Amino acid sequence: MTYICIKCRRTWIAGESSDELSGGLCIDCTTEYIRQRQRNQGFQDCFRRAVQLCGMRQCTYWDYCNRELVECEKIREIATEGALDQQVV
Ligand SMILES: [Zn+2]
């Protein structure tokens, strides 16, 4: 699917390529939008700046912001488990 940013008109491709067009916010515009929301809510505008799991669990965007980091943790766990399984087999 080809996406076109509704704000800056940048296009990008996600998932399987096809001729279909879909609108959305690009990564940069999403980040900018959420950082603005964070500032409005009195939080630090730290969206996507975190290099480790964020301590501000009360932030509305915690799950979204930390998703990749959480995924990384999961992948690391799975990778470790996989390595253990292979040792057993
Ligand atoms: Zn954009």
PDB file of the backbone (N, CA, C, O) and the ligand in Angstrom, with CONECT records:
HET     ZN  A 101       1
ATOM      1  N   MET A   1       0.842  -1.197   0.000  1.00  0.00           N
ATOM      2  CA  MET A   1       0.000   0.000   0.000  1.00  0.00           C
ATOM      3  C   MET A   1       0.881   1.251   0.000  1.00  0.00           C
ATOM      4  O   MET A   1       1.840   1.347   0.765  1.00  0.00           O
ATOM      5  N   THR A   2       0.546   2.197  -0.859  1.00  0.00           N
ATOM      6  CA  THR A   2       1.258   3.469  -0.864  1.00  0.00           C
ATOM      7  C   THR A   2       0.460   4.472  -0.044  1.00  0.00           C
ATOM      8  O   THR A   2      -0.746   4.628  -0.230  1.00  0.00           O
ATOM      9  N   TYR A   3       1.135   5.133   0.845  1.00  0.00           N
ATOM     10  CA  TYR A   3       0.489   6.136   1.688  1.00  0.00           C
ATOM     11  C   TYR A   3       0.963   7.522   1.292  1.00  0.00           C
ATOM     12  O   TYR A   3       2.098   7.722   0.858  1.00  0.00           O
ATOM     13  N   ILE A   4       0.062   8.462   1.456  1.00  0.00           N
ATOM     14  CA  ILE A   4       0.457   9.854   1.230  1.00  0.00           C
ATOM     15  C   ILE A   4       0.101  10.638   2.483  1.00  0.00           C
ATOM     16  O   ILE A   4      -1.016  10.551   2.995  1.00  0.00           O
ATOM     17  N   CYS A   5       1.071  11.404   2.966  1.00  0.00           N
ATOM     18  CA  CYS A   5       0.861  12.149   4.199  1.00  0.00           C
ATOM     19  C   CYS A   5      -0.134  13.278   3.955  1.00  0.00           C
ATOM     20  O   CYS A   5       0.009  14.054   3.010  1.00  0.00           O
ATOM     21  N   ILE A   6      -1.146  13.358   4.821  1.00  0.00           N
ATOM     22  CA  ILE A   6      -2.170  14.383   4.641  1.00  0.00           C
ATOM     23  C   ILE A   6      -1.656  15.765   5.029  1.00  0.00           C
ATOM     24  O   ILE A   6      -2.321  16.770   4.778  1.00  0.00           O
ATOM     25  N   LYS A   7      -0.478  15.817   5.639  1.00  0.00           N
ATOM     26  CA  LYS A   7       0.053  17.112   6.062  1.00  0.00           C
ATOM     27  C   LYS A   7       1.161  17.605   5.133  1.00  0.00           C
ATOM     28  O   LYS A   7       1.070  18.702   4.583  1.00  0.00           O
ATOM     29  N   CYS A   8       2.203  16.797   4.960  1.00  0.00           N
ATOM     30  CA  CYS A   8       3.348  17.275   4.177  1.00  0.00           C
ATOM     31  C   CYS A   8       3.392  16.664   2.783  1.00  0.00           C
ATOM     32  O   CYS A   8       4.297  16.963   2.004  1.00  0.00           O
ATOM     33  N   ARG A   9       2.408  15.799   2.454  1.00  0.00           N
ATOM     34  CA  ARG A   9       2.262  15.187   1.121  1.00  0.00           C
ATOM     35  C   ARG A   9       3.372  14.203   0.769  1.00  0.00           C
ATOM     36  O   ARG A   9       3.463  13.757  -0.375  1.00  0.00           O
ATOM     37  N   ARG A  10       4.198  13.868   1.720  1.00  0.00           N
ATOM     38  CA  ARG A  10       5.229  12.877   1.448  1.00  0.00           C
ATOM     39  C   ARG A  10       4.559  11.508   1.238  1.00  0.00           C
ATOM     40  O   ARG A  10       3.557  11.196   1.881  1.00  0.00           O
ATOM     41  N   THR A  11       5.109  10.721   0.355  1.00  0.00           N
ATOM     42  CA  THR A  11       4.553   9.387   0.145  1.00  0.00           C
ATOM     43  C   THR A  11       5.522   8.335   0.663  1.00  0.00           C
ATOM     44  O   THR A  11       6.739   8.519   0.645  1.00  0.00           O
ATOM     45  N   TRP A  12       4.960   7.245   1.117  1.00  0.00           N
ATOM     46  CA  TRP A  12       5.800   6.127   1.540  1.00  0.00           C
ATOM     47  C   TRP A  12       5.029   4.833   1.332  1.00  0.00           C
ATOM     48  O   TRP A  12       3.806   4.835   1.192  1.00  0.00           O
ATOM     49  N   ILE A  13       5.753   3.747   1.317  1.00  0.00           N
ATOM     50  CA  ILE A  13       5.146   2.442   1.065  1.00  0.00           C
ATOM     51  C   ILE A  13       5.262   1.608   2.333  1.00  0.00           C
ATOM     52  O   ILE A  13       6.333   1.520   2.934  1.00  0.00           O
ATOM     53  N   ALA A  14       4.161   1.003   2.730  1.00  0.00           N
ATOM     54  CA  ALA A  14       4.179   0.132   3.897  1.00  0.00           C
ATOM     55  C   ALA A  14       3.468  -1.163   3.561  1.00  0.00           C
ATOM     56  O   ALA A  14       2.442  -1.163   2.880  1.00  0.00           O
ATOM     57  N   GLY A  15       4.004  -2.237   4.031  1.00  0.00           N
ATOM     58  CA  GLY A  15       3.396  -3.540   3.774  1.00  0.00           C
ATOM     59  C   GLY A  15       3.607  -3.952   2.325  1.00  0.00           C
ATOM     60  O   GLY A  15       4.587  -3.560   1.690  1.00  0.00           O
ATOM     61  N   GLU A  16       2.672  -4.753   1.807  1.00  0.00           N
ATOM     62  CA  GLU A  16       2.802  -5.222   0.434  1.00  0.00           C
ATOM     63  C   GLU A  16       2.560  -4.082  -0.525  1.00  0.00           C
ATOM     64  O   GLU A  16       1.669  -3.259  -0.313  1.00  0.00           O
ATOM     65  N   SER A  17       3.351  -4.033  -1.578  1.00  0.00           N
ATOM     66  CA  SER A  17       3.169  -2.950  -2.532  1.00  0.00           C
ATOM     67  C   SER A  17       1.952  -3.234  -3.401  1.00  0.00           C
ATOM     68  O   SER A  17       1.733  -4.362  -3.842  1.00  0.00           O
ATOM     69  N   SER A  18       1.170  -2.195  -3.637  1.00  0.00           N
ATOM     70  CA  SER A  18       0.013  -2.291  -4.511  1.00  0.00           C
ATOM     71  C   SER A  18      -0.238  -0.907  -5.090  1.00  0.00           C
ATOM     72  O   SER A  18       0.442   0.054  -4.731  1.00  0.00           O
ATOM     73  N   ASP A  19      -1.214  -0.806  -5.985  1.00  0.00           N
ATOM     74  CA  ASP A  19      -1.499   0.486  -6.605  1.00  0.00           C
ATOM     75  C   ASP A  19      -2.426   1.337  -5.747  1.00  0.00           C
ATOM     76  O   ASP A  19      -2.700   2.491  -6.077  1.00  0.00           O
ATOM     77  N   GLU A  20      -2.904   0.769  -4.652  1.00  0.00           N
ATOM     78  CA  GLU A  20      -3.841   1.512  -3.812  1.00  0.00           C
ATOM     79  C   GLU A  20      -3.147   2.640  -3.073  1.00  0.00           C
ATOM     80  O   GLU A  20      -1.987   2.530  -2.675  1.00  0.00           O
ATOM     81  N   LEU A  21      -3.873   3.710  -2.903  1.00  0.00           N
ATOM     82  CA  LEU A  21      -3.367   4.878  -2.177  1.00  0.00           C
ATOM     83  C   LEU A  21      -4.167   5.054  -0.901  1.00  0.00           C
ATOM     84  O   LEU A  21      -5.388   4.901  -0.895  1.00  0.00           O
ATOM     85  N   SER A  22      -3.481   5.372   0.163  1.00  0.00           N
ATOM     86  CA  SER A  22      -4.169   5.640   1.409  1.00  0.00           C
ATOM     87  C   SER A  22      -3.576   6.876   2.060  1.00  0.00           C
ATOM     88  O   SER A  22      -2.387   7.154   1.903  1.00  0.00           O
ATOM     89  N   GLY A  23      -4.385   7.608   2.779  1.00  0.00           N
ATOM     90  CA  GLY A  23      -3.910   8.826   3.435  1.00  0.00           C
ATOM     91  C   GLY A  23      -3.603   8.580   4.893  1.00  0.00           C
ATOM     92  O   GLY A  23      -4.211   7.726   5.538  1.00  0.00           O
ATOM     93  N   GLY A  24      -2.666   9.326   5.396  1.00  0.00           N
ATOM     94  CA  GLY A  24      -2.335   9.217   6.814  1.00  0.00           C
ATOM     95  C   GLY A  24      -1.274  10.238   7.151  1.00  0.00           C
ATOM     96  O   GLY A  24      -0.866  11.036   6.308  1.00  0.00           O
ATOM     97  N   LEU A  25      -0.839  10.201   8.373  1.00  0.00           N
ATOM     98  CA  LEU A  25       0.250  11.091   8.778  1.00  0.00           C
ATOM     99  C   LEU A  25       1.552  10.313   8.685  1.00  0.00           C
ATOM    100  O   LEU A  25       1.637   9.175   9.147  1.00  0.00           O
ATOM    101  N   CYS A  26       2.562  10.926   8.091  1.00  0.00           N
ATOM    102  CA  CYS A  26       3.852  10.256   8.011  1.00  0.00           C
ATOM    103  C   CYS A  26       4.489  10.222   9.404  1.00  0.00           C
ATOM    104  O   CYS A  26       4.021  10.881  10.333  1.00  0.00           O
ATOM    105  N   ILE A  27       5.529   9.466   9.523  1.00  0.00           N
ATOM    106  CA  ILE A  27       6.207   9.274  10.810  1.00  0.00           C
ATOM    107  C   ILE A  27       6.607  10.611  11.435  1.00  0.00           C
ATOM    108  O   ILE A  27       6.403  10.833  12.629  1.00  0.00           O
ATOM    109  N   ASP A  28       7.179  11.500  10.616  1.00  0.00           N
ATOM    110  CA  ASP A  28       7.640  12.786  11.138  1.00  0.00           C
ATOM    111  C   ASP A  28       6.476  13.645  11.612  1.00  0.00           C
ATOM    112  O   ASP A  28       6.544  14.264  12.674  1.00  0.00           O
ATOM    113  N   CYS A  29       5.407  13.680  10.818  1.00  0.00           N
ATOM    114  CA  CYS A  29       4.254  14.508  11.180  1.00  0.00           C
ATOM    115  C   CYS A  29       3.546  13.910  12.393  1.00  0.00           C
ATOM    116  O   CYS A  29       3.059  14.654  13.244  1.00  0.00           O
ATOM    117  N   THR A  30       3.481  12.598  12.487  1.00  0.00           N
ATOM    118  CA  THR A  30       2.884  11.938  13.655  1.00  0.00           C
ATOM    119  C   THR A  30       3.682  12.294  14.902  1.00  0.00           C
ATOM    120  O   THR A  30       3.120  12.650  15.938  1.00  0.00           O
ATOM    121  N   THR A  31       5.003  12.192  14.781  1.00  0.00           N
ATOM    122  CA  THR A  31       5.882  12.484  15.914  1.00  0.00           C
ATOM    123  C   THR A  31       5.685  13.931  16.358  1.00  0.00           C
ATOM    124  O   THR A  31       5.558  14.216  17.549  1.00  0.00           O
ATOM    125  N   GLU A  32       5.663  14.831  15.393  1.00  0.00           N
ATOM    126  CA  GLU A  32       5.505  16.252  15.696  1.00  0.00           C
ATOM    127  C   GLU A  32       4.153  16.498  16.368  1.00  0.00           C
ATOM    128  O   GLU A  32       4.055  17.255  17.334  1.00  0.00           O
ATOM    129  N   TYR A  33       3.118  15.852  15.843  1.00  0.00           N
ATOM    130  CA  TYR A  33       1.759  16.009  16.371  1.00  0.00           C
ATOM    131  C   TYR A  33       1.683  15.525  17.819  1.00  0.00           C
ATOM    132  O   TYR A  33       1.121  16.203  18.680  1.00  0.00           O
ATOM    133  N   ILE A  34       2.245  14.363  18.073  1.00  0.00           N
ATOM    134  CA  ILE A  34       2.169  13.783  19.417  1.00  0.00           C
ATOM    135  C   ILE A  34       3.019  14.580  20.394  1.00  0.00           C
ATOM    136  O   ILE A  34       2.624  14.768  21.545  1.00  0.00           O
ATOM    137  N   ARG A  35       4.179  15.052  19.953  1.00  0.00           N
ATOM    138  CA  ARG A  35       5.012  15.879  20.840  1.00  0.00           C
ATOM    139  C   ARG A  35       4.267  17.153  21.229  1.00  0.00           C
ATOM    140  O   ARG A  35       4.371  17.619  22.364  1.00  0.00           O
ATOM    141  N   GLN A  36       3.532  17.701  20.301  1.00  0.00           N
ATOM    142  CA  GLN A  36       2.747  18.901  20.586  1.00  0.00           C
ATOM    143  C   GLN A  36       1.667  18.585  21.622  1.00  0.00           C
ATOM    144  O   GLN A  36       1.428  19.358  22.550  1.00  0.00           O
ATOM    145  N   ARG A  37       1.020  17.426  21.440  1.00  0.00           N
ATOM    146  CA  ARG A  37      -0.007  17.009  22.403  1.00  0.00           C
ATOM    147  C   ARG A  37       0.614  16.813  23.784  1.00  0.00           C
ATOM    148  O   ARG A  37       0.031  17.189  24.801  1.00  0.00           O
ATOM    149  N   GLN A  38       1.811  16.216  23.803  1.00  0.00           N
ATOM    150  CA  GLN A  38       2.496  15.995  25.084  1.00  0.00           C
ATOM    151  C   GLN A  38       2.766  17.324  25.778  1.00  0.00           C
ATOM    152  O   GLN A  38       2.536  17.461  26.980  1.00  0.00           O
ATOM    153  N   ARG A  39       3.251  18.294  25.023  1.00  0.00           N
ATOM    154  CA  ARG A  39       3.525  19.616  25.591  1.00  0.00           C
ATOM    155  C   ARG A  39       2.234  20.233  26.121  1.00  0.00           C
ATOM    156  O   ARG A  39       2.219  20.813  27.207  1.00  0.00           O
ATOM    157  N   ASN A  40       1.158  20.109  25.358  1.00  0.00           N
ATOM    158  CA  ASN A  40      -0.134  20.664  25.782  1.00  0.00           C
ATOM    159  C   ASN A  40      -0.616  20.023  27.076  1.00  0.00           C
ATOM    160  O   ASN A  40      -1.276  20.674  27.886  1.00  0.00           O
ATOM    161  N   GLN A  41      -0.289  18.752  27.272  1.00  0.00           N
ATOM    162  CA  GLN A  41      -0.734  18.033  28.463  1.00  0.00           C
ATOM    163  C   GLN A  41       0.242  18.215  29.630  1.00  0.00           C
ATOM    164  O   GLN A  41       0.045  17.649  30.706  1.00  0.00           O
ATOM    165  N   GLY A  42       1.281  18.998  29.411  1.00  0.00           N
ATOM    166  CA  GLY A  42       2.214  19.285  30.488  1.00  0.00           C
ATOM    167  C   GLY A  42       3.286  18.225  30.663  1.00  0.00           C
ATOM    168  O   GLY A  42       3.997  18.216  31.668  1.00  0.00           O
ATOM    169  N   PHE A  43       3.408  17.321  29.679  1.00  0.00           N
ATOM    170  CA  PHE A  43       4.472  16.323  29.741  1.00  0.00           C
ATOM    171  C   PHE A  43       5.668  16.822  28.937  1.00  0.00           C
ATOM    172  O   PHE A  43       5.571  17.795  28.189  1.00  0.00           O
ATOM    173  N   GLN A  44       6.785  16.144  29.104  1.00  0.00           N
ATOM    174  CA  GLN A  44       7.929  16.403  28.227  1.00  0.00           C
ATOM    175  C   GLN A  44       7.581  15.910  26.839  1.00  0.00           C
ATOM    176  O   GLN A  44       6.891  14.902  26.686  1.00  0.00           O
ATOM    177  N   ASP A  45       8.053  16.609  25.838  1.00  0.00           N
ATOM    178  CA  ASP A  45       7.759  16.148  24.468  1.00  0.00           C
ATOM    179  C   ASP A  45       8.821  15.131  24.053  1.00  0.00           C
ATOM    180  O   ASP A  45       9.658  15.373  23.183  1.00  0.00           O
ATOM    181  N   CYS A  46       8.741  13.987  24.720  1.00  0.00           N
ATOM    182  CA  CYS A  46       9.808  12.990  24.572  1.00  0.00           C
ATOM    183  C   CYS A  46       9.413  11.854  23.630  1.00  0.00           C
ATOM    184  O   CYS A  46      10.113  10.845  23.538  1.00  0.00           O
ATOM    185  N   PHE A  47       8.284  12.024  22.929  1.00  0.00           N
ATOM    186  CA  PHE A  47       7.828  10.941  22.057  1.00  0.00           C
ATOM    187  C   PHE A  47       8.905  10.521  21.060  1.00  0.00           C
ATOM    188  O   PHE A  47       9.460  11.353  20.342  1.00  0.00           O
ATOM    189  N   ARG A  48       9.189   9.236  21.025  1.00  0.00           N
ATOM    190  CA  ARG A  48      10.188   8.637  20.120  1.00  0.00           C
ATOM    191  C   ARG A  48      11.614   9.079  20.414  1.00  0.00           C
ATOM    192  O   ARG A  48      12.525   8.804  19.633  1.00  0.00           O
ATOM    193  N   ARG A  49      11.810   9.763  21.536  1.00  0.00           N
ATOM    194  CA  ARG A  49      13.182  10.130  21.876  1.00  0.00           C
ATOM    195  C   ARG A  49      13.778   9.120  22.851  1.00  0.00           C
ATOM    196  O   ARG A  49      14.993   9.058  23.039  1.00  0.00           O
ATOM    197  N   ALA A  50      12.901   8.330  23.467  1.00  0.00           N
ATOM    198  CA  ALA A  50      13.360   7.416  24.505  1.00  0.00           C
ATOM    199  C   ALA A  50      14.257   6.336  23.912  1.00  0.00           C
ATOM    200  O   ALA A  50      13.989   5.799  22.837  1.00  0.00           O
ATOM    201  N   VAL A  51      15.318   6.035  24.634  1.00  0.00           N
ATOM    202  CA  VAL A  51      16.194   4.949  24.217  1.00  0.00           C
ATOM    203  C   VAL A  51      16.013   3.743  25.135  1.00  0.00           C
ATOM    204  O   VAL A  51      16.537   2.660  24.874  1.00  0.00           O
ATOM    205  N   GLN A  52      15.265   3.951  26.210  1.00  0.00           N
ATOM    206  CA  GLN A  52      14.893   2.834  27.064  1.00  0.00           C
ATOM    207  C   GLN A  52      13.474   3.070  27.539  1.00  0.00           C
ATOM    208  O   GLN A  52      12.941   4.167  27.368  1.00  0.00           O
ATOM    209  N   LEU A  53      12.849   2.059  28.134  1.00  0.00           N
ATOM    210  CA  LEU A  53      11.460   2.170  28.538  1.00  0.00           C
ATOM    211  C   LEU A  53      11.259   3.408  29.401  1.00  0.00           C
ATOM    212  O   LEU A  53      12.016   3.664  30.337  1.00  0.00           O
ATOM    213  N   CYS A  54      10.218   4.174  29.063  1.00  0.00           N
ATOM    214  CA  CYS A  54       9.958   5.458  29.692  1.00  0.00           C
ATOM    215  C   CYS A  54       9.307   5.275  31.066  1.00  0.00           C
ATOM    216  O   CYS A  54       8.494   4.371  31.264  1.00  0.00           O
ATOM    217  N   GLY A  55       9.675   6.143  32.005  1.00  0.00           N
ATOM    218  CA  GLY A  55       9.133   6.064  33.353  1.00  0.00           C
ATOM    219  C   GLY A  55       7.788   6.758  33.505  1.00  0.00           C
ATOM    220  O   GLY A  55       7.109   6.585  34.517  1.00  0.00           O
ATOM    221  N   MET A  56       7.394   7.553  32.490  1.00  0.00           N
ATOM    222  CA  MET A  56       6.137   8.297  32.587  1.00  0.00           C
ATOM    223  C   MET A  56       4.947   7.462  32.135  1.00  0.00           C
ATOM    224  O   MET A  56       4.364   7.724  31.082  1.00  0.00           O
ATOM    225  N   ARG A  57       4.587   6.460  32.927  1.00  0.00           N
ATOM    226  CA  ARG A  57       3.514   5.550  32.535  1.00  0.00           C
ATOM    227  C   ARG A  57       2.175   6.258  32.415  1.00  0.00           C
ATOM    228  O   ARG A  57       1.285   5.784  31.708  1.00  0.00           O
ATOM    229  N   GLN A  58       2.017   7.403  33.106  1.00  0.00           N
ATOM    230  CA  GLN A  58       0.735   8.101  33.076  1.00  0.00           C
ATOM    231  C   GLN A  58       0.515   8.870  31.778  1.00  0.00           C
ATOM    232  O   GLN A  58      -0.577   9.381  31.530  1.00  0.00           O
ATOM    233  N   CYS A  59       1.554   8.952  30.953  1.00  0.00           N
ATOM    234  CA  CYS A  59       1.437   9.656  29.675  1.00  0.00           C
ATOM    235  C   CYS A  59       0.499   8.890  28.749  1.00  0.00           C
ATOM    236  O   CYS A  59       0.562   7.665  28.639  1.00  0.00           O
ATOM    237  N   THR A  60      -0.379   9.654  28.080  1.00  0.00           N
ATOM    238  CA  THR A  60      -1.366   9.063  27.169  1.00  0.00           C
ATOM    239  C   THR A  60      -0.713   8.221  26.082  1.00  0.00           C
ATOM    240  O   THR A  60      -1.294   7.251  25.597  1.00  0.00           O
ATOM    241  N   TYR A  61       0.506   8.607  25.705  1.00  0.00           N
ATOM    242  CA  TYR A  61       1.143   7.988  24.543  1.00  0.00           C
ATOM    243  C   TYR A  61       2.169   6.928  24.915  1.00  0.00           C
ATOM    244  O   TYR A  61       2.945   6.473  24.074  1.00  0.00           O
ATOM    245  N   TRP A  62       2.162   6.542  26.188  1.00  0.00           N
ATOM    246  CA  TRP A  62       3.186   5.611  26.645  1.00  0.00           C
ATOM    247  C   TRP A  62       3.234   4.336  25.801  1.00  0.00           C
ATOM    248  O   TRP A  62       4.289   3.933  25.312  1.00  0.00           O
ATOM    249  N   ASP A  63       2.062   3.714  25.644  1.00  0.00           N
ATOM    250  CA  ASP A  63       2.013   2.435  24.910  1.00  0.00           C
ATOM    251  C   ASP A  63       2.547   2.602  23.489  1.00  0.00           C
ATOM    252  O   ASP A  63       3.335   1.792  23.001  1.00  0.00           O
ATOM    253  N   TYR A  64       2.098   3.672  22.843  1.00  0.00           N
ATOM    254  CA  TYR A  64       2.502   3.927  21.467  1.00  0.00           C
ATOM    255  C   TYR A  64       3.996   4.238  21.396  1.00  0.00           C
ATOM    256  O   TYR A  64       4.726   3.712  20.556  1.00  0.00           O
ATOM    257  N   CYS A  65       4.416   5.101  22.299  1.00  0.00           N
ATOM    258  CA  CYS A  65       5.795   5.572  22.310  1.00  0.00           C
ATOM    259  C   CYS A  65       6.770   4.440  22.618  1.00  0.00           C
ATOM    260  O   CYS A  65       7.859   4.368  22.050  1.00  0.00           O
ATOM    261  N   ASN A  66       6.361   3.563  23.523  1.00  0.00           N
ATOM    262  CA  ASN A  66       7.274   2.516  23.981  1.00  0.00           C
ATOM    263  C   ASN A  66       7.064   1.183  23.272  1.00  0.00           C
ATOM    264  O   ASN A  66       7.700   0.182  23.604  1.00  0.00           O
ATOM    265  N   ARG A  67       6.163   1.186  22.292  1.00  0.00           N
ATOM    266  CA  ARG A  67       5.817  -0.068  21.639  1.00  0.00           C
ATOM    267  C   ARG A  67       7.037  -0.756  21.033  1.00  0.00           C
ATOM    268  O   ARG A  67       7.245  -1.958  21.198  1.00  0.00           O
ATOM    269  N   GLU A  68       7.839   0.046  20.323  1.00  0.00           N
ATOM    270  CA  GLU A  68       9.015  -0.542  19.680  1.00  0.00           C
ATOM    271  C   GLU A  68       9.985  -1.089  20.714  1.00  0.00           C
ATOM    272  O   GLU A  68      10.584  -2.149  20.534  1.00  0.00           O
ATOM    273  N   LEU A  69      10.123  -0.336  21.805  1.00  0.00           N
ATOM    274  CA  LEU A  69      11.037  -0.779  22.864  1.00  0.00           C
ATOM    275  C   LEU A  69      10.511  -2.055  23.517  1.00  0.00           C
ATOM    276  O   LEU A  69      11.273  -2.971  23.826  1.00  0.00           O
ATOM    277  N   VAL A  70       9.166  -2.097  23.725  1.00  0.00           N
ATOM    278  CA  VAL A  70       8.561  -3.296  24.296  1.00  0.00           C
ATOM    279  C   VAL A  70       8.751  -4.468  23.336  1.00  0.00           C
ATOM    280  O   VAL A  70       9.069  -5.582  23.752  1.00  0.00           O
ATOM    281  N   GLU A  71       8.549  -4.196  22.035  1.00  0.00           N
ATOM    282  CA  GLU A  71       8.745  -5.234  21.020  1.00  0.00           C
ATOM    283  C   GLU A  71      10.191  -5.738  21.052  1.00  0.00           C
ATOM    284  O   GLU A  71      10.443  -6.941  20.972  1.00  0.00           O
ATOM    285  N   CYS A  72      11.117  -4.816  21.169  1.00  0.00           N
ATOM    286  CA  CYS A  72      12.538  -5.184  21.234  1.00  0.00           C
ATOM    287  C   CYS A  72      12.785  -6.126  22.408  1.00  0.00           C
ATOM    288  O   CYS A  72      13.484  -7.132  22.286  1.00  0.00           O
ATOM    289  N   GLU A  73      12.193  -5.772  23.548  1.00  0.00           N
ATOM    290  CA  GLU A  73      12.343  -6.605  24.741  1.00  0.00           C
ATOM    291  C   GLU A  73      11.796  -7.999  24.467  1.00  0.00           C
ATOM    292  O   GLU A  73      12.429  -9.001  24.800  1.00  0.00           O
ATOM    293  N   LYS A  74      10.589  -8.056  23.845  1.00  0.00           N
ATOM    294  CA  LYS A  74       9.950  -9.348  23.541  1.00  0.00           C
ATOM    295  C   LYS A  74      10.823 -10.165  22.610  1.00  0.00           C
ATOM    296  O   LYS A  74      11.050 -11.354  22.829  1.00  0.00           O
ATOM    297  N   ILE A  75      11.312  -9.502  21.559  1.00  0.00           N
ATOM    298  CA  ILE A  75      12.128 -10.201  20.565  1.00  0.00           C
ATOM    299  C   ILE A  75      13.377 -10.758  21.240  1.00  0.00           C
ATOM    300  O   ILE A  75      13.804 -11.877  20.960  1.00  0.00           O
ATOM    301  N   ARG A  76      13.948  -9.962  22.125  1.00  0.00           N
ATOM    302  CA  ARG A  76      15.142 -10.410  22.833  1.00  0.00           C
ATOM    303  C   ARG A  76      14.826 -11.652  23.676  1.00  0.00           C
ATOM    304  O   ARG A  76      15.598 -12.609  23.725  1.00  0.00           O
ATOM    305  N   GLU A  77      13.631 -11.601  24.354  1.00  0.00           N
ATOM    306  CA  GLU A  77      13.218 -12.750  25.161  1.00  0.00           C
ATOM    307  C   GLU A  77      13.019 -13.986  24.295  1.00  0.00           C
ATOM    308  O   GLU A  77      13.482 -15.077  24.626  1.00  0.00           O
ATOM    309  N   ILE A  78      12.305 -13.788  23.154  1.00  0.00           N
ATOM    310  CA  ILE A  78      12.039 -14.904  22.249  1.00  0.00           C
ATOM    311  C   ILE A  78      13.354 -15.466  21.719  1.00  0.00           C
ATOM    312  O   ILE A  78      13.551 -16.680  21.662  1.00  0.00           O
ATOM    313  N   ALA A  79      14.252 -14.557  21.331  1.00  0.00           N
ATOM    314  CA  ALA A  79      15.539 -14.970  20.791  1.00  0.00           C
ATOM    315  C   ALA A  79      16.306 -15.789  21.828  1.00  0.00           C
ATOM    316  O   ALA A  79      16.942 -16.794  21.513  1.00  0.00           O
ATOM    317  N   THR A  80      16.224 -15.326  23.071  1.00  0.00           N
ATOM    318  CA  THR A  80      16.917 -16.037  24.148  1.00  0.00           C
ATOM    319  C   THR A  80      16.285 -17.409  24.368  1.00  0.00           C
ATOM    320  O   THR A  80      16.982 -18.410  24.529  1.00  0.00           O
ATOM    321  N   GLU A  81      14.939 -17.435  24.372  1.00  0.00           N
ATOM    322  CA  GLU A  81      14.236 -18.708  24.547  1.00  0.00           C
ATOM    323  C   GLU A  81      14.560 -19.655  23.400  1.00  0.00           C
ATOM    324  O   GLU A  81      14.802 -20.845  23.601  1.00  0.00           O
ATOM    325  N   GLY A  82      14.558 -19.084  22.159  1.00  0.00           N
ATOM    326  CA  GLY A  82      14.871 -19.885  20.982  1.00  0.00           C
ATOM    327  C   GLY A  82      16.240 -20.521  21.103  1.00  0.00           C
ATOM    328  O   GLY A  82      16.429 -21.693  20.780  1.00  0.00           O
ATOM    329  N   ALA A  83      17.188 -19.733  21.572  1.00  0.00           N
ATOM    330  CA  ALA A  83      18.543 -20.225  21.739  1.00  0.00           C
ATOM    331  C   ALA A  83      18.566 -21.371  22.759  1.00  0.00           C
ATOM    332  O   ALA A  83      19.283 -22.358  22.597  1.00  0.00           O
ATOM    333  N   LEU A  84      17.756 -21.206  23.816  1.00  0.00           N
ATOM    334  CA  LEU A  84      17.689 -22.256  24.844  1.00  0.00           C
ATOM    335  C   LEU A  84      17.068 -23.531  24.281  1.00  0.00           C
ATOM    336  O   LEU A  84      17.530 -24.642  24.538  1.00  0.00           O
ATOM    337  N   ASP A  85      15.965 -23.324  23.474  1.00  0.00           N
ATOM    338  CA  ASP A  85      15.305 -24.484  22.865  1.00  0.00           C
ATOM    339  C   ASP A  85      16.262 -25.269  21.981  1.00  0.00           C
ATOM    340  O   ASP A  85      16.289 -26.499  21.994  1.00  0.00           O
ATOM    341  N   GLN A  86      17.040 -24.525  21.219  1.00  0.00           N
ATOM    342  CA  GLN A  86      17.966 -25.180  20.312  1.00  0.00           C
ATOM    343  C   GLN A  86      19.001 -25.993  21.076  1.00  0.00           C
ATOM    344  O   GLN A  86      19.430 -27.061  20.640  1.00  0.00           O
ATOM    345  N   GLN A  87      19.385 -25.464  22.214  1.00  0.00           N
ATOM    346  CA  GLN A  87      20.362 -26.199  23.019  1.00  0.00           C
ATOM    347  C   GLN A  87      19.792 -27.518  23.515  1.00  0.00           C
ATOM    348  O   GLN A  87      20.474 -28.541  23.581  1.00  0.00           O
ATOM    349  N   VAL A  88      18.447 -27.445  23.878  1.00  0.00           N
ATOM    350  CA  VAL A  88      17.784 -28.656  24.395  1.00  0.00           C
ATOM    351  C   VAL A  88      17.671 -29.704  23.287  1.00  0.00           C
ATOM    352  O   VAL A  88      17.926 -30.887  23.512  1.00  0.00           O
ATOM    353  N   VAL A  89      17.276 -29.246  22.058  1.00  0.00           N
ATOM    354  CA  VAL A  89      17.152 -30.164  20.911  1.00  0.00           C
ATOM    355  C   VAL A  89      18.529 -30.469  20.409  1.00  0.00           C
ATOM    356  O   VAL A  89      18.683 -31.222  19.447  1.00  0.00           O
TER     357      VAL A  89
HETATM  358 ZN    ZN A 101       4.117  14.288   6.824  1.00  0.00          ZN2+
END
